[in-house]
Amino acid sequence: MSTLKAAYLNELYKISKKKVIIFASIFSIIAVIIAGIIVYSVNNFIGIRITGCSEFSILVLSVLSYTLIPLFTAFVCIEMFSGEFVEQTIKITLTSPAPRLKVFTAKILAIATFIATNLIFVMLISFATSLFLNSTSLSIFKIMLAYISQFLPILVFALVVITIANLTKGTTSTFMLSVLVFLVFNGLGFAFPYFKSILFTSAFDWYRLFLGSYINIFKILRTFLILCGYGIMFFGIGFYLFDKKEI
């Protein structure tokens, strides 16, 4: 356990030094502020009420969950795997006392920490921005529940990117293939709505199941088990490829 902890802290330190963290923060702030300006302008000057203060953070989540959050998650995953293999810095990591399984697990834990931190950051700035919107009530619990539930779908997407990163050799090819997979899965959901529920991309809006007046426990559990299945599968495939990859 101490070896895994040391490897995790090392990977966490490497993530904290990457420029993608700064870009993710800046673009998230800009996106939320722009969304706030648009909502405020439409609500107060045009007279059409898009959303209230209690729903603004949910609106932001619904937009960023398909854009900036998975985009920067993909960037981090690519840099943590393909980037290190391309730059040959992975040799330093693999010569440490930690075996490859612990190194792989530590990288995933570090990426999971990034995802959680990113979601919390977006939640806080969206909530702060929503305070400037005209509204009568706030629902902090619903906002927190929505952002917490969004962690698992983004993590599964990260595992997909990690698998692709260990399958390809370059960072560009990994990014392009990850985007293609994301678009294909979303396209399949539209083309075959009957099978949409078994695609991991359909779970990107499963937080809505927690927000209604009636909470369908069975549907939530079903989606959770599907996501766990995807997670276990891509973790296993990703580690197999990582373990067999030459440096």
N, C-alpha and C positions, 0 to 999 in steps of 0.2 A: 504493500500500500504506500509506503514511503517513497518507493521508486516512482510509482504512478503520480504521486503528488508532486515530486520534483520535476517530472517530465511535463506535467500539466502547468506548473508555474513557469517553466521555461517557455512553453508554447504560448502561454498567456502574455508573457513579456514580449515575445516576438510579434504578436498581434498588435500590442499597444504601440509598437514602434513603426507600424506600417502607415503610410500616408492615406490608405483607404479609410481609416478611422476618421481622419479629419474631413475627408471629402463626404463621407456618409453623414457626419454631423452637420456640415454646412448645407448640403443639399436637402437634408431632412428639415432643417430650420426654414430654409427658403420655401420649400414645398408647402409646409404648414402655414407659413405667413401668407403666401399667395392664396392658398385655399381660404384662409380667414378673411382676406380682403375681398375675395370674390363673393363669399357667403354674406359678409356684412353689406356689401354694395347691393347685391340682389335683394336681400331682406329689407333694407331700409330705403333704397332709392327706386327700385323697380316695383317693389311691393309684393314680390313672390317669395314666400318663405321656403327656402331650401331645407334648412335644418335649424334646430335650436341649439342652445348652449350644451344641453345634456346629450345631444346627438352629434355634435361637431367632431368630437374625438373618434366616434365610430365611423363617420364619413371619411375622415383622414385615414383610418385603418383600412377601410374598404378600398381606397385608392392606392395607398402605399404598399399594401400586401401583394399587389400584382405588378408593382413597378420598382420603387427604390429599395424596399427591404429585401426582396429576393435578389435584386441586382447586386447590391453590395455584399450580401451573403455569398453569392457566387464568386465575387472578386476575392473575398477573404479565403474561401475554400481553394480557389485556384492558386493563390499565392502560397498557401500553406502546403500544398502538395506539388502541383506542376511547377510552380515557381521555384521551389527549393530543389527539385530534381534538375531543372534547367540550369540553375545557378550552381549546382553541385554542393550547396550548403547542407543538403540532407545528410551528407557523409558525416558531418560533425555530430548531428543528432543521433544517427544510427551507431556511432562508435561509443555512445554513452552506455552505462550499465543497464539501462532499460531495454528489454526485448522489444521487437517490432510491434507486438500486440499492444503493449503499454504505450509505446510511442504513438501508435495509431489512435488508441483510445484517448490519450492526452490531447491530441490534436482536435478530435471531435468534441471533447469537453471544453476546450478553449473556444472553438467555433460556437458551441452551444451558449457559452458565456457571452460571446459577442452578440448573438441573436437576442438573448434575453436583455442585455444592456441596451441594444438598439431599440427594442420594443418599448422598454421603460422610458428611454429618452424621448421617443416619438410621442408616447402617451403624455409625458409631462409637458412638452412644449405645445402639444395640441390642446391639452387641458388649460394651460396658461393662456393660449390664444383665444380659447372659447370664452374666457372671462370677459373679453371685450365685445362679445356678441350679445345682442339683446335677447334675454330669455327669462323665464320665471322659475326654473328649477334646474337642479343638477342631479346627476345619478352617478356618483363616483364608483359605486359598487359595480354597476353595469360596465362602465368603462374599463375598470381593472379586470373584470371577468373576461371581457372581449379580448383584451391584449394578452392575458395569460393563456387563454385557449389558442391564440394564434401561434404560440411558440412551437407546438408540436408539428403542424404542417410545414412551417419554415425549416425546422430541423430535418424533416424527411427530405425536403427539397435539397438541403445542404448535403445530405448523404448521397443523393442522386448525383450531384455535382462532384462530390468526392470520388464516387465510383468512376465517373467519366474521366476525372483528372488522373486516376491511376490506370486508365485504359489507354489514354492518349499520351503523346510525348511533348507537345507544346502547349503554352498557355493560351495562344490564340485559338487553336483548334479545340481546346477544352471549352473555352467560352462560347464559341460558335455552336458547338455540339450541345452544350447545356441550354442555350437559348432555343435551339431547334427542338430539343426534347420537351422543353417547357411549352413551346407553341403547339407542338404536335399533340401533347396530352390535353391541352386546352381545346384544340380543334376537335379532337375525338369526343370530348365532352359535349360539344355543340352538335357534331354530326350524329352521334349515337347517344342521345339523352338517357336512353334506358340503361346504358352501362356507365353513365357518368359517375354514379356514386362509388364505383370501385376504383376510380382514378384518383391518385393522390392530389392532383391539382384541384379537384372538386371540393376538397376539404379546406381550401384557402378562405372560404367564407363560412366555415362551420361554426364560427363564433356567434353567428346569428341565431343558432339553435338555443343559445343561452339567454337571449335577450327578449324573447317573446313572453306573453302572459302565460302561455302554456309551454312547459319544457318537456320535450319528448325524450325521456331518459333512454329509451330503447334505441332511437336513432343516434343519439350522442354516443352511446356505448358502441354501437355498430361502427361508426366513423372512427372512434378511438381505436378499436381493434384492427381496423383496416390500416390505419396509420402506423400502429405498432408492427403489423405484419410487414409493411413496406420498410419500416425502419430496421427491423431485424434482418430482412433480406438484403438490403443495400449495405448494411453494416458488414454482413458476412462476405458479400461479393467484393466490397471495397477493400476489406482487410486481406482477402485472398490475393487480389491484384497487387496491393501494396506489399505484401509479403514476398511475392514472386518478382517484383520489379527490381531490375538491376540498377546499380548506381555507378 
